Amino acid sequence: MSPTNTTPQRLQYGERPTQPGMYLGLFHGRNSRKEDMDDWGFAGPVLGPLNYCHTTYMAYIHLQFVNGQDARICCNSGHLAVDLEVVEDMIHFEGAYYGDWTVFFVAPEECRRPDDAFRNKPRVNAYQWHNHLNAA
């Protein structure tokens, strides 16, 4: 039996979190504010679970993580409270700019389902929360 990596890692938008709660998902990413976008750009991180996500004058996004381990994994922060800056209507995070973001809640039944060895076709753990809202 091969060992599995159980070290928690930050998720990319579209991956299901393992814990229920509120999350901030960043997408429509670009490397420069002036980058000419012909498509949707790249997926960004999923940050959470969060106690809250608050915006101030469309200049800062204030987050408070539920626990310190998730703050370290998601934002390399030793504090539960983290501020993200909004620059020219995009969230600036770790050198990239995200033109779209969504705050969403993951119910326990929507969490990442465990991988199982007996299935011929692996379970799909991808999910776009903003597409889910369009269907409602």
C-alpha positions in Angstrom: 0.0 0.0 0.0 1.4 3.4 -1.0 1.4 6.2 1.5 -1.0 9.1 0.8 -0.2 12.8 1.4 -2.5 14.0 4.2 -0.9 17.4 4.4 -3.7 20.0 3.9 -3.2 22.1 0.8 -4.8 25.2 -0.6 -7.6 24.5 -3.1 -8.1 26.1 -6.5 -11.4 27.4 -7.5 -13.5 24.5 -8.8 -12.2 22.0 -6.2 -14.5 20.9 -3.4 -13.4 21.7 0.1 -13.1 19.0 2.7 -14.8 21.0 5.4 -18.2 22.6 5.4 -18.4 26.4 5.8 -18.2 29.8 4.1 -15.5 30.3 1.4 -14.2 33.0 -0.9 -13.4 31.7 -4.4 -11.2 33.8 -6.8 -11.3 33.2 -10.5 -10.9 35.0 -13.9 -7.3 35.6 -12.9 -4.5 37.4 -14.8 -0.9 38.2 -14.1 -1.1 41.9 -14.8 -3.8 44.6 -14.4 -3.3 45.6 -18.0 -3.4 42.1 -19.5 -5.7 41.8 -22.5 -8.2 39.1 -21.7 -9.7 37.1 -24.6 -11.0 34.4 -22.3 -11.8 33.8 -18.6 -8.2 33.7 -17.3 -7.1 31.2 -14.7 -8.7 29.8 -11.6 -7.5 31.2 -8.3 -7.6 29.9 -4.8 -10.4 29.0 -2.5 -10.0 30.7 0.9 -11.7 29.4 4.0 -13.6 28.2 5.8 -14.4 31.8 7.0 -16.3 33.3 9.9 -16.9 36.4 7.7 -16.0 38.2 4.5 -16.5 41.9 4.6 -15.8 44.6 2.0 -14.9 48.2 2.8 -15.4 50.9 0.1 -14.5 48.3 -2.6 -10.9 48.8 -1.5 -10.3 45.9 0.9 -11.8 42.5 1.5 -11.6 41.6 5.2 -11.6 37.9 6.0 -11.6 36.0 9.3 -10.7 32.4 9.1 -12.3 29.8 11.4 -8.9 28.5 12.5 -5.3 29.4 12.2 -4.2 26.3 10.2 -6.5 27.4 7.3 -5.2 31.0 7.5 -1.7 29.7 7.2 -2.5 27.3 4.3 -4.6 29.8 2.4 -2.8 33.1 3.0 0.5 32.2 4.8 -0.8 34.2 7.8 -0.3 33.6 11.5 -3.5 35.7 12.2 -7.1 34.7 11.8 -7.9 38.1 10.2 -6.5 38.7 6.7 -7.1 41.7 4.4 -7.0 41.5 0.6 -6.6 44.6 -1.5 -8.9 45.5 -4.4 -6.9 47.2 -7.2 -8.8 48.7 -10.2 -11.9 46.5 -9.4 -9.9 43.3 -9.1 -8.7 41.4 -6.0 -4.9 41.4 -5.8 -3.7 38.2 -4.2 -0.1 36.8 -4.3 0.9 38.7 -7.4 -2.2 37.9 -9.5 -5.4 39.9 -10.1 -8.8 38.3 -10.0 -11.7 40.0 -11.8 -14.4 37.7 -10.4 -14.9 36.2 -7.0 -17.7 34.6 -5.1 -18.6 34.0 -1.5 -20.3 30.6 -1.1 -21.4 28.2 1.5 -20.4 24.5 1.4 -22.9 22.2 3.1 -21.6 18.9 4.6 -23.1 17.0 1.7 -21.2 19.2 -0.8 -17.8 18.6 0.6 -15.1 16.7 -1.2 -16.0 13.0 -1.3 -13.3 10.5 -0.5 -11.5 8.8 -3.3 -12.2 5.1 -3.4 -10.2 2.4 -5.0 -13.1 0.2 -6.1 -14.7 2.6 -8.6 -13.9 2.1 -12.3 -14.7 5.8 -12.9 -13.3 8.1 -10.1 -15.8 10.5 -8.4 -15.9 14.0 -9.7 -14.9 16.5 -7.0 -15.0 19.6 -9.2 -17.7 22.1 -8.7 -18.3 25.7 -9.9 -20.4 27.5 -7.3 -21.1 30.5 -9.6 -22.5 28.1 -12.3 -24.7 26.4 -9.6 -26.2 29.8 -8.8 -27.1 30.4 -12.5 -29.2 27.2 -12.5 -31.3 28.2 -9.4 
